[in-house]
């Protein structure tokens, strides 16, 4: 049963073997994602060569998508690797702190945080599992009260409810990685893009590396902040006038920034905007997550994965049961594709009765 929606798979340590990679491609993977948050330039070069060779052996074409790391908006490290934060306790996020953290506070990878927050702001750590309310800023230290506590470990991410973090979308590391991307990748996954100005910055850097044909490289806009949602139409125009463009709905960080209650509505609106602009969409974050990790899907994620049929691509993360998830997604997308084309019901004949 054919399917229209393509499958994107992240290449990790367990799948970075020629035989396993070829089996993934034969199972149905259409796009391989290289994550530049980990590994060296040589690692990525070897993996890109491996993808091309595996696709050739499988008799097909597989696209390579390079995910730029973007800014590291994270806490620092703890002396014991983690701490337990209690509701109502004070906790300090200190950009000047150099020693490991403890139950009273921790340093920051993101040194600009004190500049970006004010009293009353809400910070969400570790994918929103920990909630801090800002009491005040004193120099480089952000003083907070724990609203919702829990375990906080090294280098967990920081989000600001409602957006407003000013980290640059394109970092020095990203500029270095672009040299590899321009030589090996078919598309660039642009993390933390928030405005047309961010796009122009990346395009200028790309033009320096590949002046003759940089416009041929596709740019995948990773929509993960409140600012990106607000500026999305202008960002699409800024990219689309120069090069192929796609949208990734990065539902993890985006849900934290705009609020979980708005996420379902917002992903629908992004799908509408993308269809109107004739821009393909990648449905991402925790698709069949339980199945990939544990081997058995839960009920809610099956429905979520079925909704991915309205997008052009759906992304799976790495895990020990990736092949089982690919098989399940293959069948699910094929069946749902007969019911929906993007956002339009097909009103096909019902065959269950």
N, C-alpha and C positions, 0 to 999 in steps of 0.2 A: 504494500500500500504506500504510494508516494506521499511525501510531505513537502510543504513549501518552506517551512521554518527551518533555518540552518542551526546546527549545534556548535557552540563554542566550548572548548575545554581548556582549562588552565594546565600547563605543563609543570609538573612538580618532580621532586626527587624520585618518587616511585614509578613515574611514567616516563622518565628520561632514559629509556632503553629502546634501541631500534625495534626490537620485536614487539614490545608492548605498545609503542607508538603506532606501528603499522597496524596492529590489531585494533587500536582505537579508531584509526581512520577507516578501516574496513567495517567497523561496527556502526559508523555513521557520523563521526566527527568531521565537520567541514572547515572549521577555523581553530587554530591553535594559538593560545594566548601565552606570551612570555611576560612574566612579572619582573619588572626592573627594580623592585624593592629588595630583591635577593639576587645573589650571584654576581660574577664578574663579566666583563665584556667577552672574555674567551668562552665562558660558560654559555652565554647567549649565542655566540657565533656557532659553537658546536651543536647546540640544540636546534638552531635555525637550519643548519646543514642537514641534521638528522630528520627534521620535518620534511624537507624537500625530497630527500632520498626515500623516506618511508612512503610519501605520497606517490612518488614515481613507481615504486614497487607495487603499490596498491592499484596503480593504473588510474589515478585521479589527480585533481588539483586541490590543494589545501592552502588557504590563506594564513598568513602569520600576522598576528596583532600584537604590537608591543605596548605594554602598559607602563607609561612613565610613572616614576614614584611620586612626584609632586612633593609639596612641603611636608615635613615631619611634625605634625601638630600632635605632640605626645608628651606625657609626663616622662621623667627620668627613671632612674633605677632605684631600687630599695636595697637596704643592707641585707635583708633576709629574702630578697626576691619578690616579696609581696607583703601587704599589710591588710588588716581587717578594719574597715572604717565603720564606726558606730553612728547611728542616727543622733543628730544634735551635737556632735563633737566638732570642735574647730579643726580646720585643716588648711595648711598654707601651701600654695603653689608658688615657688620662689625661683625666678629666672636667674638669680645670682648664686643660688646654692650649688656648690660643687661636690659636697659629700653626699653619700647615699641617703635615700629617704627613710622615714620611719613613720610611726603613727601620727606624728604631729605635722608632717609636711614632706614635700619632695621637690626636687629640681625640675626643670623644664627643658625639653628639646626645643620647644617653640618659645623663643626668648621674647617675642613681641606680645605675648598674652597680656601683661600688665597694661599695655597701651590700648588694648582692644576691649577691655571690660570696665564696668562701673558698678557701683553698689546696686543690688537688686537683680543683676543679670543671673541667669541660670546656666551652669556648665554641666555637661553630661560626659561622663568618662566611661570607657570600656563598653562602647556600643550602647550607651544609655542606661546601663545597669546601675551606675552610681550617679547620683545627682547632688550637685553642690550649689549653694546660693552664695553669691559674692557679697561680702559684708563691706569690703573696702580694699583700696589699693594703696600700699605704702612703699614707695620706691619701686623696687623690682619684685615685690612680694604681693601676691593676690591672696587676701584673707577670706576664707569661706567658712560656711557652716554646712555640715553633711545633712542633706535632706533625706536621701535614701542611701544607706550604706551598703557595704558588702566587701568582697575581696578585691583589692586593687593590686595588680602585679606590674612588673617592669614594662615601660614603654607603651602603655595603653593609650589609645587615642583620646583626644579632647574635641568636643563639639560645643558650640555656643547655641543655645536655643534661640531660634529666630535668625541665625546667621550673624555676620558682622566681623568675622576674623579676616585680617588683612594680609595674610601670608601670600607671597607671590606665587602665581600658578606655575611658573617656569623657574626652577631652581638651577643652581650651578651644575648639580649632578645631572639634571634633565638635559641640559645643554650638551654635556659630555656624551650622554647616552644617545642623543640624536644622531651622532656620527654613525653609530651602529644601526640605528633604526633606518636611516636613509639608505643604507647599503643592503639590509636584509629583510625589512618588514614591508608588508603590503598596506598596513594601517597603523596609525598611532592613536593609542587610547590616552586622551588628554585629561589627566586627573586635576581636580580642583579648578577647572575653568569656570570663571565667574562673569566675564564681560567680553565684549568685542576686542578690547585692548589686549586681553590675554591672548586671544587668537592671533592678533597682528604680531605680537611678540614672538610666538612660536613660528609663525610663517616666515618672519624675517630671519630667524635662526636657521630654519630649514632651507631657505633660499641661499644662504651662505654656503651650505654644505652641498646642495644639489641645485645649482643655479639654472641648469638647463631644463630639468623636468620635475621639480619639487611639487608641482601642482598635480602630478599623477598619484601621489601618496594620499590615501584616504585619511581623514581626521575623524576620530570617534570622540564625541563630546561626552564626557562622563558627568552626568548631572547629579551632583551630590550635595549642593548647598542651596540655601534659600535665594542667594543672589543669582545663581545660575538659572533657577526657575523664573525669577522675575525678568531676567535679561535674555531668556531663551530665544525669542523671535529674532532679536538683533544679532545674537551669536550665530544662529543658523545662517543668516544673510551674510555675515562677515566671512564665514567659512565657504558657504556654497557658491559665492561669486568667484572663488579661486580654485577650489579643489573638491573632490568628492567628500560628502559629509554623512555621518551617521550619529545617532544618539544612543547612549547607554543610560538606562534608568538605574542608577546605583542606589537601590532602595534602602540599603542599610544606613549609610550616613545621611541620606536625604530624609528618611523617616525621623531620625533623631533631631535634625535641624528644624523641620517644619512641623513636627509633632505627629505621633503615630495615628491620631484620629484623622489627619488630613492626607495621609499617604495614599490610601485607596483612591480617593478623589483625584489626587495630583497625578498618579500614574495614568489614569484615564485621560486627563487633560493633555498630558504629554503625548500620548498616543494619537489624540485628535490633531494636535498641532503638527506632529510629524507626518501624519497622513496628508494633511492639507498642503504641507510643504514638499511632499513626495520625498521624504527623508526616511531611510530605514532605521529601525529601532532594535536595540539589543536589550532583552529582558534579563536582568541580572540580580544577584544577591540571594543566596540561600534557596535556589531552585533545587528541589528534591534533596535538600541538605541532609535530612535524617537518613534518607536512603543511601546517599553517597558514603556517609560515615558509618551507618549501622547495618545496612543491607535491607532494610524494610522501610517503605515510606509511611508517613502518617497521613491521616485523611485530609487535613487542611492543605498540605503541600501538593497533593495530587490535583486538587482544584486549582491551586495557584499555577502549577505547571501547565495545566490545560489552558489557562488564560494566556500563556506565553505564545499560543498559536496565533494570536493577533499581531505579534511582532515578527520581524524578519529573521531574528536570531534569538536564541536563548542560551545563557551561559551556565555551565556546570563548574563547580569548584572541584579541586582534587580530593581524593579520598579512596579508601581501600575497596569500595564497591562501585567504582566509577562505571565499569562495564555494565553492571546491572542497571544503573541509572540511565545509561545511554540506550539500552534496549527498551526500558520502560518509556523513555521520552520519545523514542522513535515511533512506537505504536500509538502513544497518546497524541502526539502532534499530527500524525497522519489521520487519525479519527476526527480530531477536532478541526482539522483543516477543511474537512467536508462540511462542517457546520458554520464556520466563520471564515471570511476573507478580510483580514485586518479588522476593522470595526463594524463590518457589515454582515449580518446573518445571511446564510445561503438558503435557508428554508428548504433543505434537502428532504427527501422522503425518509420518514422514520421506518426503521427496519427491525425494531425490537418486538413488534407486535404483528 
